[in-house]
Amino acid sequence: MIRNIVIEREYGSGAGGIAKKIADRLGWKLWDHAITEEIARRLHCDVKAVEEHEERCDSALYRLMKAFMRGSYEDRMVGGGHVELLDSDRLAEIFEQIALDIAKQGNAVIVGRGATWFLRDREDTFTVFIFAPREEKLRRLLASHKTVAEAEELIERVDQERAAFIKHYYGRNWPQRDLYHLMINSKVGDDLVVQTILTEIDLLNQREKMRSGAA
């Protein structure tokens, strides 16, 4: 039985809203921004700091700074609390820990963060990749009050950073098509995307019940 849904996405495809609709329909927990909050909690750092490094490789300047800091004052004390130096190396490690913990709990809709790869061997996990044509992504971003210049820059940059992150830390191409049960174009509309995903999951669950009954 499917107990987890992982949604990977192109930036601007509307996957975040789609994931929320699915979670609401199923009564499951949505792990999108909640993952960012969980990382911040585990690393004793600010949520904003996590957001700045998620799914992107560190800049050359930051990596150089980190190399000089390592072994000297890598850990800092802020406001009396222990705060770890936050970088993509640390995030790459903790993404897997959190994804596995979430999957064990079940009844989860997980957005991005390499979860497709980490949970690839779990039979209780359904994986989806949501994409959209450039004009559709531009339309969605403009509707979210981005300027044309901001939207075009984000469309170009964010997915390149995600692909570079996955390649660097996990040695995989992004998106790796054989990892997904379903790849769907969000241009057809969010409600149809949601219904398609839920229908596919229902069919898989029915097939599993039939197999179990025949055993």
Secondary structure, 3 states (H helix, E strand, C coil): CCCEEEEEECCCCCHHHHHHHHHHHHCCEEECHHHHHHHHHHHCCCHHHHHHHCCCCCCHHHHHHHHHHCCCCCCEEECCEEECCCCHHHHHHHHHHHHHHHHHHCCEEEECCCHHHHCCCCCCEEEEEEECCHHHHHHHHHHCCCCHHHHHHHHHHHHHHHHHHHHHHHCCCCCCHHHCCEEEEHHHCHHHHHHHHHHHHHHHHHHHHHHHHHC
